[in-house]
Amino acid sequence: MGEAVGATLFLRGIIAGDEDEDWGDYWRREFVKFGSYEVTADGLTVDCRAGGDGFGAVGRFFDESGTSFGHAGSLGAYLADVADSLEGGGAFQGDGATPVVFNGALIWERAQAPDAGWGRADESLPGAEETLPALSLDRGEPRLRAVYIQGLGVLGALIATLPRERVAEAAVRQMCRLAAETGLAKYAEVAHALDEAGRGHRVEVTDDNPLGLRLRSVIAQAETRRDNYRKWAAESMVVLLRNLPHRAVDQIRTVRSHVCAEWRGDLLEDLGSPPLPPAPDELFWANLRNPAIDTDWYADRYGRTTSKGTASNSSP
């Protein structure tokens, strides 16, 4: 209750500070903010203008656009919609936010099924002379920056501390899921490469071999169709086949978070369903010893128990 009062008074103070400006319905004194999206001042609002047709209606406030209503006629109706979504597992009010429980926490995930139907499985490979996007085969930092996975909490700690072989196996399984979800798996070159990788075999990808030409063609077509999901899937496969499992797992899970609400559970399963560790803090990252993960930012900010020069031993 105290947070709701404080957030409401904060927004009242903004409009009170410039009484000459017409704020319209951006925010009114009679609005009460009762929920936060934890992004700037964005959150849920209830209309408390007495006597109005919208009295009691639930809306949403965003810093950039202000307040909009129409999400529920009352707080009771809004909570009933929340309960229906929790009990049925469906998207809340049809807006794509799906309730997911992971590690004892309730998380609202926004994911949408990609358009996996376009592209023919028997489509001829392009010629090497065709103008296509080059693959990122040798560019970019090979290590995964810890700041990219620290937001994953316990899953980030698992990725950072499990044996490299376990992470590599998980990367292949995750890529198989993403390829199926985005339609990338329909191409014979991709399916064969994933099957070989799943058997532990090294798969070569170049700009001009059949797999590379297929991926370059997919990326070009995806850019034309503005299908970022399949484009990102193809790019993630290149990272996987560059034998960078930590970077691959992180990149693949980033894409899958857009297309699958249950991506956390899938990732834990693909990592072998080990017991979840305690939530890592900044000192965990500062003292992490894994040559595949760049923790220099944390070490510089929080210090390490030993010098940076000794941070070269592998994870357990």
N, C-alpha and C positions, 0 to 999 in steps of 0.2 A: 504494500500500500504506500509506503514511504517513497519508493521509487516512482510510482505513478504520480504522486503529488509533485515531486521534484521535477519530473520531466514536463508535466503540465505547466508548472510555474515558469520553467525555463522558456517554453515557447510563448507563454503570455508576455514574458519580459521582452521578447524580440519585437512583438508587434507594438507593445507599449512604448518602446524606445523610439518609435517613429510614428507618432499619431497622425501626422499629416499624410501619410501614405495610405492608399486604399488597398488593404490586404485581401479583400474579397473573402473567398472560402479557403484561401491558402491556410490560414489558421484563425480561429475566432476564440474569443475569451470563453465562450460556452462549450468549447470542445475539451474533452479529457483524454489524455493519452494513457492507455493502460497496458500496453505491451510494446516491447522493443525488438527490432530486427538486429540490434547490436551493430548497426551501420549508421554512423552519424546520429541524427535525431529521428531517423525513420522508425515507424512503428504503427501500432493499432490505435484507433481513435473511436470514441463514442460521442455522438451528438447529444448534448444536454441542453439544447435550446428549448425551453419550456413553451408548450403550445404550438410548436411547429410540426409540420407533417412528418419531418424526419426525426422527431424526438426518440432517442434511444438507439438510432441506427448505428451500425458499426462500419467504420471506414478505415482507410489506410493513409498515413501521412508520409510523404517523401520530401526531403529537403529541396529537391530541384523543382518538383511540380505541385507541392501542397497536398491538400486533403481531398480524397474522393470517397464517396459512399456507394452503397449498392451491394455490399458484400453480405450483409445480413440485416434484417429489420430490427434486431435487438441483440443484446449480449447473450440472452438465453438461446436464441436461435443460432447464434454464432457458435456457442459452446456445444449445442446439439450437433451441428455439422462436424465439429472437431471429433466428438464422440463417435459419430457414424464412420468417419474416416479411420479412426483408431480401431474400431471393432471390425470393420470390413476390409481394412487394408487398402482401400482405394484412394485415389487422388482427392485431396481436400478441395471442395467447391469447384472441382473440375479444372483447377489451374495448374495441375502438374505436381503439386507438392504432396509427396507420398510419405507416410510415417514409416520409419525403419528403426528397429531396436538393435543396437550394437553395443556390446560390452556394458550392458545395463543402462545405456543412455537412449533417450528418444531423439531421433534426428529426422528432420523434415527434408527430404531429398527432392530436388527437381530434376527429372530425367525424362527424355522423350525418345521414342523409338525412331531411329534414323530411317531414311528411305533406302532400303537395301535391295530394291527391285530393279534398279537400272543397271545396264551393262550386260552383255551376253557372255556366257561362260566359254563359248566357242569363238569368240572374237579373235581375229587374226592379230598376231603381234605386229607392232609397227616396225618399220625398218630402222636400222641404226642411224640412217641419215636424216630422219625426221627430227624436227625441232621440238624437243620435249624438255621439261624441267630436269635438271641434273639432280642426282641423288646426293644427299649429304653423307658421303662415305668416309671422309677423312677430316671433316670440319667440326669445330665445336669442342668444348672441354670434355674430355672423356670421363672425368669424375662427376659424380652427382653432388650438387651442393646441398648441404644439410638444411639450409633454409627452405628448400623446396619440399622437404618431407617432414619438417618439424611439426607442421600443422596437422599431420596425421596422428600425432600422439603415439599410442601404443603400437599402431601399425607401422609408423615410422621407425620406432625403436626396433621392431622385429626385422624390418628390411635392413637396418643398419647393423644388426648383431648376429643374424643367422648366418650359417656358413654360405659362402659364395655359391656353392653348388646348389643349395636349396633355393636361393634367390633366382638362379639361372633356370631351374626347373619351373619355378612359379612364373617367371617371365614368359616362358613358352606357353604355359597353360593360359595365362592371361591374354596372350596374343591370339590364341585359338578362339577364346571367347569373343574378343573384339572383332576378329575377322568374320566370325559367324554373324555377329550383331550388325555389322556395317555392310555385309555383302561381299567383302573382300575375299572370303573363302571360296567363292564360286569359281575363281580362276584356277586352272589346273596347276600353274606354276606356283601359286601361293599355297595351295593345299599340299602339294608335294613337299615344298620347303618346310612347312610346319610339321608335316609328318616326319621328315628327316630330323628336324631339330628336336622333336619329341623323343626320338630314339637316341638322342645324344650325339648326333652326327653334326659336323661343321658344315654349314651351308654357305656357299659363296654367292655374293651378290655384287655385280658390277653394273656400270651404266649400260653395257652392251650385251650382257648375257640375257637369256630369256626371262629370268626372274626380274632382273633390273629393268628391262624394257617393259615388262608388264606393269611394274610398280610406277615407272615414269608415265606410262600411258594412263593409268588409273588416276594419278595425281593431276595430270593435265585435264582429263575429263571431269574430275571432281571440282577443279577450279572453275571450269566452264559452267557446271551445274550448281556452283556455290554449295557443294556438299562438303563441308569442313570435316565431318565425321569420317568419311571414307578417305579423304586426303590425309587426315591425321593418323588414321589407322595404317595407311601405307608408309608414312614417314616413321611411325613407331616400329614397324617391322624392320626397317633399315637399321634403326638403333639396336634392336634385338640381335640382328645378324652381324652387327659389328662387334659382338661379344662384349657388350656393355650391359650386363643384366640389371644392375641397380638403376641405371638411367632408364633402361627399358621398362622396368616395373613401374617406375614413377611416371613415365610418359604415358604408358598404357592406362594406368589407373586414372590419370587426369582425363583422358578421352572417355573412358568407361563411366566416369562420374556424370557425364552428360547424357548417357544413353541407358544406364541401368541403375535403378535405385538401390539395389542390393550389392553394389560393387564391393563394399567393405567385407561383407561375409564371404563373397567369392574370393577376394584376395587372401583372406585368412585361410580359407580352405586350400587355395593353391600353394600357400606357404607351408602346408602340412598340418594346419590346425594346432600349432603349439600353444602352450599356456600363454596368456597375455601378460606381459610384464607391467610393472607400475608405469604410470604416465611419466615420460622423461621430462626433466627440467633443462634449463640452459647449461648447467654444469655437466649434465649427461653428454650433451653435444660437444661441449668444450673438451671433454676428456675422452671422447670416442676415438678408438684406434681402428680405422678401416681405410686402407689405401684407396678404395673405390669411392669414398665419400669425402668431400671437401668441407672440413669443419673449421677452417681458418678464421672465419668471421666470429664464431663463438669463442675460439681460443683467444683471439685478440681482445675481445670484449670482456670475457669472464676469467681468462687465464686457465692454464692447464697445470696439472699436478707435476708434470715433467716438461721439459723444453719441447718446443715445436719440432725440433730436429729429430726427436725420438719417436714421433708419431708415425711410424711406418709399419708396425706389426699388424698382421691381418686380424680380422674379426674372428671370434671363436668358431 
